[in-house]
């Protein structure tokens, strides 16, 4: 008779597309988010924490992959038959909150939110299914002054966390201008492409092309949004016959004629040396579209408001190449781009790229209320911004663990706990070694593994004399690695101090750095 198989042990591995965050990573992320929160707080924004779970109906059809509405989320059906899902961003929950509590919240409502979001998408290098976002939004303010304020606040937040002026730029465009270019580019380009006019058949085909362009607005936007990644030639291929990507896969194009493609490329390259020059060029490109002209007027107002506050083109610029692919934007859109160079995995220089984006979305809350509710906001990619700070040497440096109080005598645990408590009350991170104290060497190995700056030692002999031994672990490691024998003797890494001077002696070592 065969023996029963023992139960299969679960695999100790993180699910695909997810990751674990350990001590230093969590600490540096919290430090960065705390600085951002201080900026948001100064601007009068209040914190908001929403549920990680929303109804699929509340999330709506505004997922990044708009061709698969209600997919791309982690969803399930509860016992009542309702479909629920983990939130995929922090904006959809805000729209629900703004509608649900509209009679209780101030109007405008200014809030910021920070936390994890989940997307059921194919993971890849640097692309996870769970990641952090940091958002700030104003709901109920129709004026573009609210958009200008978001841009200024984003600029302040980047500088607050350690991205200096000159290493970033906040780029601003307007979805109305983008819609206007779709409406008018064919007409404007036709004037130069066919100066003597079209045949009757050609004119009919042209009107059909214009209708097709408007119907394909979202597809056009997603294509233009790839400008930074694939360049002008790549965008031209996707607007036209299609292209083959680096993997060899064939991507179908939109099949637009060359003269229309030239118009879109002219639009993407309309940025001038100054905001005024850019706005002037945009007026020319969208002159046949009332919607587009309205968008240009709003950009001009934003530029003037920011300039009056001291946010010049060294920090915030009008840039037609900013598209933002999500379909729910209705007005100004913006991105924060880091302009300094880093080395990629192959040692090649490249710019760091975008770390934040957002815009105006006046129709999102309307889904719940049936009434238009203006809203604008920005989302910071937390992991990307942290990576940028590490690249600049502003985060990810060596972090110190707690002071470790070693245990020499098992029956004197209360004394050791008292030492740790005194250090904590003085604001010093400290812990008592709680493993097996039999091997003292293992205690010091533990302290090294914890990156502890100091170890406290007191055996019975030291206790009788009322002293403690303080071992400067950081200095000891430095001497061992760099110093000569003479220097080692002149800079002992272990000293004896009175028990009453424990806190002061440890503080002196920590302050010395």
C-alpha angles and dihedrals in degrees: 000000000000117000118246111260115245114247114274113256116233116250113252098226138117113253114259112275095021133093142194123240118214133201104286093040093051091046096051092045091052091048091052094046091048090057092048090048090053090057093047090047091053089055090055099256120146125217120250129189115194130188116279087226125066133171112264087235091057092049089056128183099309099106117140090252097058092179088070106047114192090012125099092058133098100246139166140173117249128215091272092056095252117138114232132183142184110259113264094200140358097249100070092053089050091054089052092048092048090054097040095049099029092127093052104040124081116251117257092037115203117193142158127203135188128188150095124306129191132219124183095217133129107280123225141160106325091354114110134179091226123043141147128260131189115202138181122187142171116211121193101025113115096180119099085229084085090056091048089051092052090052092049091047091050090052091051092048093053092051092045093057093048110275103129124218108272093038094076142033130195107219119203132197135154129242089216089061089049091051089046093054090052090051097046110025095085092049094047094046091047089062092062097034095050107025092163094050134251134280118255090258091046091051091052091049089048093054089050089051091052091051090048091050093054091046089052095048094123092047091049091049093051089050095049088047088066092064094104093048104043103018132224095306093051093050090049090053093049092048089049131028098341134251145244113242128217092273091056094252117142117234118198117233130219093251097231119163120258096250091057092046089053088056093054092048090050088053093050090051096045094107111121135197090269135027089248091055092048092050091049091052091048091053089057094048096049099031093123094056122076089196091052093048090051088054092051090051089053091050090051090052092049091050091050093048092049093045090053089056094049098259100133131173090281085073110017127025139176106244124175092200091073106099110153105206101222111111098220097074113110105173139000116014127190144183133193111223125189109221103193121103128247133179117253125217090280094051094255122140117245138156116261094234135197123000101167141023143169146133147178119315108177096167102053099085089041088074088072103034104030087228126100111255115184116226139167134179151145135235124207119208099230098196093047093049090049090051089052092051090051090051089053092047091246095117139017094053121142110298124203125230126215127295105264119220105205124216116233098162120035092207092057097062091124090060092052092047089051090055092051091048092053091052092049093049087055090055095257119134108238143159139182117238104253100180126093104308094196094100109049092192090063089056091057091045087053091052091050091049089052090050088236114181095207139024122202118214128187124161126179092274092054091045091055090053093045096241139116132208116234117201115199099211096182092052091044092054092047093050092047091052101040116010131091123236090262092052090046090056094046094049107045111191091209126062138173121233136171114273089240090058095053097110095044092049093049091046091053091054093048093047090052085062 
